[in-house]
Amino acid sequence: ISNRDTCGGTVGAILTCPLEVVKTRLQSSSVTLYISEVQLNTMAGASVNRVVSPGPLHCLKVILEKEGPRSLFRGLGPNLVGVAPSRAIYFAAYSNCKEKLNDVFDPDSTQVHMISAAMAGFTAITATNPIWLIKTRLQLDARNRGERRMGAFECVRKVYQTDGLKGFYRGMSASYAGISETVIHFVIYESIKQKLLEHKTASTMENDEESVKEASDFVGMMLAAATSKTCATTIAYPHEVVRTRLREEGTKYRSFFQTLSLVVQEEGYGSLYRGLTTHLVRQIPNTAIMMATYELVVYLLNG
């Protein structure tokens, strides 16, 4: 793993931390603290209360008013600690898996990349889940201004005292379910990329300058990456909400499907997509730039 990649991941983690905190709060069951009840008049003249889910801006406003701006960087410590090992494990597993699969499938084919990415995700999730659990717990630790905040080591001790070692692996089943996002992303991305290549072959850009063609290719790949990531994230997003619920304190949520069922039963299907907008704003630009840069590097290396 390169120093540049680690540095980029670190800067990204710091800049997007407030969005991450807002997203996690919206996904959690404690979001009811921010929910306002709207009174509705019925035909019979009686009134009922309808629960209205808060938006990202409302959640952000409440955090700033009640807890102060420092709360927008809760969980940053574990996040920074987890960036380098998570990426190192992911890329090591990815390259090893790809090397072996190239002997089984067509070298560097879509299947090779997809299976390698899924296996790398599985390995990285298993190894680093305790770090992300602590990060989530800290992000959900809502304290008013002036109250003493829980630190990472205190959180580790609390998890161990309450649930033992297995407590650090809560939410891992939901993370495994999230590997489907990688598979969906690759399938859609490769499909769009193929269409772009067909269009490029059929178009009359042969007479254009080489630099114009390269710029057009780069923008096209960025759009392909952004579109495929948006679709994949939206389809697989409920696993994010389930994972946050499983990582919360308490024993109400016990397993992936039990949590999924309970959330829908108590809060409706819409609750499975709380925080999606914030998640997309944070993730899509990063993915688009990363995938387009990767394609550009491959193009330059292949001459």
VEXDRENVO-796838 format. One record per residue (C-alpha): residue in three letters; z, y, x. Coordinates in steps of 0.5 Angstrom, whole numbers, padded with zeros to 4 digits, always signed. Layout:
ALAZYX/...
//
This chain:
ILE+0000+0000+0000/SER-0002+0007+0003/ASN+0003+0013+0004/ARG-0002+0017+0000/ASP-0002+0012-0006/THR+0006+0012-0006/CYS+0006+0020-0005/GLY+0001+0021-0011/GLY+0006+0016-0015/THR+0012+0020-0013/VAL+0009+0027-0015/GLY+0006+0024-0021/ALA+0013+0021-0023/ILE+0016+0028-0022/LEU+0011+0032-0026/THR+0011+0027-0032/CYS+0018+0026-0032/PRO+0020+0031-0038/LEU+0014+0027-0042/GLU+0017+0020-0040/VAL+0024+0023-0043/VAL+0021+0025-0049/LYS+0017+0019-0050/THR+0023+0014-0049/ARG+0027+0018-0054/LEU+0022+0018-0059/GLN+0021+0011-0059/SER+0029+0009-0059/SER+0033+0008-0065/SER+0037+0014-0063/VAL+0031+0018-0066/THR+0035+0019-0072/LEU+0039+0024-0069/TYR+0033+0029-0069/ILE+0031+0027-0076/SER+0031+0032-0081/GLU+0031+0030-0088/VAL+0027+0033-0093/GLN+0029+0034-0100/LEU+0023+0032-0106/ASN+0024+0033-0113/THR+0021+0028-0117/MET+0018+0028-0124/ALA+0025+0026-0127/GLY+0028+0032-0124/ALA+0032+0028-0119/SER+0032+0029-0112/VAL+0031+0024-0106/ASN+0031+0025-0099/ARG+0025+0023-0095/VAL+0026+0021-0087/VAL+0021+0025-0083/SER+0020+0023-0076/PRO+0020+0028-0071/GLY+0014+0030-0066/PRO+0015+0031-0059/LEU+0016+0039-0059/HIS+0021+0038-0064/CYS+0025+0033-0059/LEU+0023+0037-0053/LYS+0027+0043-0057/VAL+0033+0039-0059/ILE+0034+0036-0052/LEU+0033+0043-0049/GLU+0038+0047-0054/LYS+0043+0041-0054/GLU+0043+0038-0047/GLY+0039+0043-0042/PRO+0033+0043-0038/ARG+0036+0038-0033/SER+0036+0032-0038/LEU+0029+0033-0038/PHE+0029+0029-0031/ARG+0034+0024-0033/GLY+0032+0017-0030/LEU+0028+0020-0025/GLY+0032+0017-0019/PRO+0031+0010-0021/ASN+0023+0012-0023/LEU+0022+0014-0015/VAL+0026+0008-0013/GLY+0021+0004-0017/VAL+0015+0007-0015/ALA+0014+0004-0008/PRO+0016-0003-0009/SER+0013-0004-0016/ARG+0006-0002-0013/ALA+0007-0006-0007/ILE+0008-0012-0011/TYR+0003-0011-0016/PHE-0003-0009-0010/ALA+0000-0015-0006/ALA+0000-0020-0012/TYR-0007-0017-0014/SER-0011-0018-0008/ASN-0008-0025-0006/CYS-0010-0027-0013/LYS-0017-0024-0013/GLU-0018-0028-0006/LYS-0016-0034-0009/LEU-0020-0033-0016/ASN-0027-0031-0012/ASP-0027-0038-0010/VAL-0027-0040-0017/PHE-0031-0035-0021/ASP-0037-0030-0019/PRO-0034-0026-0013/ASP-0031-0019-0016/SER-0033-0021-0023/THR-0030-0018-0029/GLN-0026-0025-0030/VAL-0023-0024-0023/HIS-0021-0017-0024/MET-0018-0018-0031/ILE-0014-0025-0029/SER-0012-0022-0022/ALA-0009-0015-0026/ALA-0006-0020-0031/MET-0002-0024-0026/ALA+0000-0018-0021/GLY+0003-0014-0027/PHE+0007-0021-0029/THR+0009-0021-0022/ALA+0011-0014-0021/ILE+0015-0014-0028/THR+0019-0020-0026/ALA+0021-0017-0020/THR+0022-0009-0022/ASN+0025-0010-0029/PRO+0032-0008-0027/ILE+0030-0002-0024/TRP+0026+0000-0031/LEU+0032-0002-0035/ILE+0037+0003-0031/LYS+0032+0008-0032/THR+0031+0007-0040/ARG+0039+0007-0040/LEU+0039+0014-0037/GLN+0034+0017-0041/LEU+0037+0015-0047/ASP+0044+0018-0045/ALA+0044+0024-0049/ARG+0050+0028-0047/ASN+0051+0036-0049/ARG+0052+0041-0044/GLY+0058+0041-0040/GLU+0059+0034-0041/ARG+0059+0029-0035/ARG+0053+0025-0035/MET+0052+0018-0033/GLY+0050+0016-0026/ALA+0045+0010-0024/PHE+0051+0006-0020/GLU+0055+0007-0026/CYS+0050+0005-0031/VAL+0049-0001-0026/ARG+0056-0003-0027/LYS+0056-0002-0034/VAL+0050-0007-0035/TYR+0053-0012-0031/GLN+0060-0012-0034/THR+0057-0012-0041/ASP+0052-0017-0040/GLY+0052-0020-0033/LEU+0046-0021-0029/LYS+0041-0023-0035/GLY+0043-0016-0038/PHE+0038-0013-0033/TYR+0032-0017-0035/ARG+0033-0014-0043/GLY+0026-0012-0045/MET+0022-0016-0040/SER+0019-0020-0046/ALA+0016-0014-0049/SER+0013-0012-0042/TYR+0010-0019-0041/ALA+0007-0017-0048/GLY+0004-0011-0045/ILE+0000-0014-0040/SER-0005-0015-0046/GLU-0006-0007-0045/THR-0009-0009-0038/VAL-0014-0014-0041/ILE-0016-0010-0047/HIS-0017-0004-0042/PHE-0022-0008-0037/VAL-0026-0011-0043/ILE-0027-0004-0046/TYR-0028-0001-0039/GLU-0033-0006-0037/SER-0037-0006-0043/ILE-0038+0002-0043/LYS-0039+0002-0036/GLN-0045-0003-0037/LYS-0048+0001-0043/LEU-0048+0007-0038/LEU-0051+0003-0032/GLU-0057+0001-0037/HIS-0057+0009-0040/LYS-0058+0011-0033/THR-0063+0006-0031/ALA-0067+0008-0037/SER-0066+0015-0036/THR-0071+0020-0032/MET-0066+0022-0027/GLU-0070+0019-0021/ASN-0073+0026-0019/ASP-0066+0030-0019/GLU-0062+0031-0013/GLU-0058+0026-0011/SER-0051+0030-0011/VAL-0053+0031-0019/LYS-0053+0024-0020/GLU-0047+0022-0016/ALA-0043+0028-0020/SER-0046+0025-0027/ASP-0044+0018-0025/PHE-0037+0020-0023/VAL-0036+0024-0030/GLY-0039+0018-0033/MET-0034+0013-0030/MET-0028+0018-0032/LEU-0030+0019-0039/ALA-0031+0011-0039/ALA-0024+0010-0036/ALA-0021+0015-0041/THR-0024+0012-0047/SER-0022+0005-0045/LYS-0015+0007-0043/THR-0014+0011-0050/CYS-0016+0005-0054/ALA-0012+0000-0050/THR-0006+0004-0050/THR-0007+0005-0058/ILE-0008-0002-0059/ALA-0002-0005-0055/TYR+0003+0001-0056/PRO+0008-0002-0060/HIS+0010-0007-0054/GLU+0013+0000-0051/VAL+0017+0002-0057/VAL+0020-0006-0058/ARG+0021-0005-0050/THR+0025+0001-0051/ARG+0029-0002-0057/LEU+0031-0008-0053/ARG+0033-0004-0047/GLU+0038+0000-0051/GLU+0046-0001-0051/GLY+0048-0006-0057/THR+0046-0013-0059/LYS+0042-0011-0065/TYR+0035-0012-0062/ARG+0035-0019-0059/SER+0028-0022-0058/PHE+0021-0019-0058/PHE+0019-0021-0065/GLN+0026-0020-0068/THR+0026-0013-0066/LEU+0018-0012-0068/SER+0020-0015-0075/LEU+0027-0011-0075/VAL+0023-0004-0073/VAL+0018-0005-0079/GLN+0023-0007-0084/GLU+0028-0001-0083/GLU+0023+0004-0081/GLY+0016+0002-0083/TYR+0009+0001-0079/GLY+0009+0008-0077/SER+0015+0008-0072/LEU+0011+0003-0068/TYR+0007+0009-0066/ARG+0013+0014-0064/GLY+0012+0017-0058/LEU+0004+0015-0057/THR+0001+0022-0057/THR+0006+0024-0051/HIS+0005+0017-0047/LEU-0003+0019-0048/VAL-0002+0026-0045/ARG+0002+0023-0039/GLN-0003+0017-0038/ILE-0010+0018-0039/PRO-0012+0023-0034/ASN-0008+0019-0029/THR-0012+0013-0031/ALA-0019+0017-0031/ILE-0018+0020-0024/MET-0016+0013-0021/MET-0021+0009-0024/ALA-0027+0014-0023/THR-0024+0015-0015/TYR-0024+0007-0015/GLU-0032+0007-0017/LEU-0034+0012-0013/VAL-0030+0009-0006/VAL-0034+0002-0008/TYR-0041+0006-0009/LEU-0040+0010-0002/LEU-0038+0003+0001/ASN-0044-0001-0001/GLY-0048+0005+0001/
//
